[in-house]
Amino acid sequence: MDDAFQQMGHSILQTFGQSVLLTLADQSSLEALGIIKTELVELGKYEAIQGQIIVLSLDSSIRLKRGDTVQANGLLYQVDRKLKDDGYLAKWNIYAD
């Protein structure tokens, strides 16, 4: 069953993903497929106050750290923190550099 979900995660990235260049803290580079989108999230403890964040979805086998850079569509982003990891796709909060 896990293989089916993993294949589905890879097919989602292949269909909707874009090429991103990741530069890690040790200055090594990795090209991968990812999905970059803007999401609304609640800020603080009050659900009525929401803000926008930029989210990068990647294969969960790719390990990022705070400060790593992401280049896509001519824009440069920095990794802030991991938001969610379901074992197949990991979501990272990124911000424009």
QUIDA-V576138 format. One record per run of one state. SS is the DSSP state (H for helix, E for strand, - for the rest). FROM is the first residue (numbers start at 1). LEN is the number of residues. If there is no record, write none. Layout:
BEGIN
SS|FROM|LEN  SS|FROM|LEN
END
This chain:
BEGIN
-|1|1  H|2|15  -|17|1  E|18|6  -|24|5  E|29|14  -|43|7  E|50|10  -|60|9  E|69|4  -|73|2  E|75|11  -|86|3  E|89|8  -|97|1
END
